[in-house]
């Protein structure tokens, strides 16, 4: 019986001395899910400036998910599955890299629409960077829409 008391007291002291308050206060952050892909076909009619915008091709919506559409200029051959994509999300910065995998197959040029969707983003605002073949193509601030 004495051994049982010592074991119980030791267990209680161990539990009391274990400070897990820091662990309980840390928010659980899930890895944001991302889907990035090229819409098929040449989008040559997209570069029409709109009032107040230098590039009418960049657009986004940010409610439950962040959905971004942007354009990159590349040659016309082939017109589908020609880009590779990567993403990185650090704090309030989203960086995507678009790389042309078929750069010099023909001489004609097209705009290609890139679509990116991000879910499980915890912040209300992000700095969105898109690099195309290693150069900064887009640097935009995106804001989550306030619920009505």
C-alpha positions as CSV (number, residue, x, y, z in Angstrom):
1,X,0.0,0.0,0.0
2,X,2.9,2.3,0.8
3,X,4.3,1.8,-2.7
4,X,1.0,2.7,-4.2
5,X,0.9,6.0,-2.3
6,X,4.4,6.9,-3.4
7,X,3.6,6.1,-7.0
8,X,0.4,8.2,-7.0
9,X,2.1,11.1,-5.2
10,X,5.1,10.9,-7.7
11,X,2.7,10.8,-10.6
12,X,0.7,13.9,-9.3
13,X,4.0,15.8,-8.7
14,X,5.1,14.9,-12.2
15,X,1.9,16.1,-13.7
16,X,1.9,19.4,-11.7
17,X,5.5,20.2,-12.6
18,X,4.9,19.5,-16.4
19,X,4.0,22.9,-17.8
20,X,2.0,22.3,-21.0
21,X,0.5,25.8,-21.1
22,X,2.8,26.9,-24.0
23,X,1.8,23.9,-26.0
24,X,-1.9,24.5,-25.4
25,X,-1.7,28.2,-26.5
26,X,0.0,27.5,-29.8
27,X,-2.6,27.6,-32.6
28,X,-2.8,24.5,-34.7
29,X,-1.9,25.6,-38.3
30,X,-2.7,23.2,-41.1
31,X,-0.6,23.2,-44.2
32,X,-2.5,25.2,-46.8
33,X,-3.6,23.1,-49.7
34,X,-2.8,24.5,-53.2
35,X,-3.8,23.6,-56.7
36,X,-2.0,25.4,-59.6
37,X,-2.7,24.7,-63.2
38,X,-2.7,26.1,-66.7
39,X,-6.0,26.7,-68.5
40,X,-5.6,25.2,-72.0
41,X,-5.3,27.4,-75.1
42,X,-3.9,30.7,-76.2
43,X,-5.6,33.7,-74.4
44,X,-4.5,36.4,-76.8
45,X,-7.6,38.7,-76.1
46,X,-6.8,39.1,-72.4
47,X,-4.4,42.0,-72.4
48,X,-6.9,44.8,-72.7
49,X,-6.1,47.4,-70.0
50,X,-9.1,48.2,-67.8
51,X,-9.5,51.6,-66.1
52,X,-7.4,51.7,-62.9
53,X,-5.5,48.5,-63.7
54,X,-2.2,48.1,-65.4
55,X,-2.8,44.4,-66.0
56,X,-6.4,43.2,-66.6
57,X,-5.3,39.6,-66.4
58,X,-4.6,39.4,-62.6
59,X,-7.7,38.8,-60.6
60,X,-8.5,37.1,-57.3
61,X,-11.3,36.3,-54.9
62,X,-10.5,35.5,-51.3
63,X,-13.4,34.1,-49.2
64,X,-13.0,30.6,-47.8
65,X,-10.3,30.0,-50.4
66,X,-8.0,32.3,-52.3
67,X,-8.4,31.9,-56.0
68,X,-6.0,33.7,-58.3
69,X,-5.9,34.0,-62.1
70,X,-3.0,35.5,-63.9
71,X,-1.3,35.3,-67.3
72,X,2.2,34.5,-68.6
73,X,3.5,35.1,-72.1
74,X,5.1,32.2,-73.9
75,X,5.4,30.8,-77.4
76,X,2.4,29.0,-78.9
77,X,3.8,25.5,-79.2
78,X,2.5,23.4,-77.4
79,X,-0.6,25.2,-76.0
80,X,-1.2,22.9,-73.1
81,X,0.7,21.3,-70.2
82,X,3.8,23.4,-70.9
83,X,4.5,24.8,-67.4
84,X,5.7,23.4,-64.1
85,X,4.5,25.0,-60.9
86,X,5.8,25.2,-57.3
87,X,4.4,27.1,-54.3
88,X,5.7,28.3,-51.0
89,X,3.7,29.8,-48.2
90,X,5.6,31.5,-45.3
91,X,3.7,33.6,-42.8
92,X,1.8,36.2,-44.9
93,X,3.7,35.6,-48.2
94,X,2.5,33.3,-50.9
95,X,5.1,32.6,-53.6
96,X,4.4,30.6,-56.7
97,X,7.0,29.8,-59.4
98,X,5.9,29.2,-63.0
99,X,8.5,27.6,-65.3
100,X,8.1,27.3,-69.0
101,X,9.2,23.7,-69.9
102,X,9.0,24.2,-73.7
103,X,10.4,27.7,-74.2
104,X,11.5,27.9,-77.9
105,X,9.5,25.5,-80.0
106,X,7.9,28.1,-82.4
107,X,7.9,31.9,-83.0
108,X,4.3,32.9,-82.3
109,X,3.5,34.3,-78.8
110,X,0.4,33.7,-76.7
111,X,-0.8,34.6,-73.2
112,X,-1.6,31.6,-71.1
113,X,-3.9,31.8,-68.1
114,X,-2.7,30.3,-64.8
115,X,-5.2,29.4,-62.2
116,X,-4.2,28.9,-58.5
117,X,-6.4,28.0,-55.6
118,X,-5.3,28.0,-51.9
119,X,-7.4,26.6,-49.1
120,X,-6.8,26.6,-45.3
121,X,-5.1,30.0,-45.2
122,X,-5.2,31.4,-41.7
123,X,-4.4,35.1,-42.3
124,X,-6.7,37.8,-43.7
125,X,-4.1,39.3,-46.0
126,X,-1.2,38.0,-48.1
127,X,1.6,39.4,-50.3
128,X,1.3,37.3,-53.5
129,X,4.4,36.9,-55.5
130,X,4.5,35.1,-58.9
131,X,7.9,34.4,-60.5
132,X,7.9,33.4,-64.1
133,X,11.1,31.7,-65.3
134,X,12.9,33.2,-62.3
135,X,11.7,36.8,-62.7
136,X,9.1,38.5,-60.6
137,X,6.0,38.8,-62.7
138,X,3.3,39.7,-60.1
139,X,3.6,41.3,-56.7
140,X,0.1,41.9,-55.4
141,X,-1.5,42.2,-52.0
142,X,-4.7,40.1,-51.6
143,X,-7.3,40.7,-48.9
144,X,-9.8,38.3,-47.5
145,X,-13.4,39.5,-48.1
146,X,-15.2,40.5,-44.9
147,X,-18.3,38.4,-44.3
148,X,-21.6,40.3,-45.0
